[in-house]
Amino acid sequence: MTASQSALETVSAILSHPLPDSAPARIALFAIRRMGAHGLADAGAAHALFSNFRQDFRRPLVLMRAFMADLAANASGSIAIAPCCCPRMTGAEAALIAVLARVEAQPRSAMHLLADLLGIRAVDGVLASAAAVAAAFADFGQPITN
């Protein structure tokens, strides 16, 4: 096996999930990646949400910031986030998108995914933040789906 084949297998293992099909899920993923890499006040994330929601961007932006802050404050370890340009998702990113997509209709499933991701049992506060983000997207006609 050559070094390039080994590197490709490593990248494939880390970025094991395809990007979501729905545009709202991709916007959420972009905001997660930007805020995760550059901080909660990242202008790229704010611009993406502004471009998507226009005059209604403030609620999704503020709630996404709160969700990301809750994730960071409650995670027992690091959460693997890929750069914005990656054409695939990490397992952690796939779990976050699944949580946002399921939190309203399947709250138990979302709770278990979040608990596994964060490595803690008490995820009620973070789950509430996820529900608020999902509701903000849905209220403006852009529900997050897998």
VENUR-V653143 format. One record per residue. N is the residue number from 1. D_LAST is the distance of its C-alpha to the last C-alpha in Angstrom with 2 decimals. Layout:
# VENUR-V653143
N:D_LAST
N:D_LAST
This chain:
# VENUR-V653143
1:35.14
2:35.34
3:34.10
4:31.60
5:30.13
6:29.95
7:28.24
8:25.67
9:24.95
10:24.64
11:22.17
12:20.10
13:20.20
14:19.18
15:16.36
16:14.99
17:11.31
18:10.34
19:9.03
20:5.63
21:6.77
22:6.86
23:9.99
24:9.62
25:6.97
26:9.56
27:12.32
28:11.35
29:11.20
30:14.47
31:16.04
32:15.31
33:16.85
34:19.74
35:20.61
36:20.37
37:22.70
38:24.95
39:25.05
40:24.01
41:26.24
42:24.79
43:25.67
44:22.95
45:20.21
46:22.37
47:22.94
48:19.29
49:18.69
50:22.05
51:21.33
52:18.14
53:19.59
54:23.27
55:25.69
56:23.05
57:21.72
58:23.69
59:21.79
60:18.33
61:20.32
62:22.46
63:19.77
64:17.68
65:21.05
66:21.75
67:18.49
68:19.25
69:22.85
70:22.03
71:19.96
72:22.93
73:25.49
74:24.16
75:22.89
76:25.50
77:24.80
78:23.12
79:19.38
80:18.75
81:17.42
82:17.83
83:19.71
84:18.13
85:19.23
86:17.48
87:15.51
88:13.53
89:12.23
90:14.26
91:13.43
92:13.96
93:11.58
94:8.73
95:10.13
96:10.41
97:6.90
98:6.30
99:9.56
100:8.94
101:6.23
102:8.77
103:11.98
104:13.31
105:12.83
106:13.01
107:15.04
108:16.75
109:13.79
110:12.65
111:16.36
112:16.82
113:14.05
114:15.61
115:19.05
116:18.51
117:17.23
118:20.10
119:22.65
120:24.04
121:24.27
122:24.66
123:21.33
124:21.95
125:22.61
126:19.57
127:17.42
128:19.27
129:18.50
130:14.73
131:15.27
132:17.42
133:15.00
134:12.29
135:15.29
136:16.66
137:13.76
138:13.71
139:17.53
140:17.73
141:15.70
142:12.49
143:9.98
144:6.97
145:3.80
146:0.00
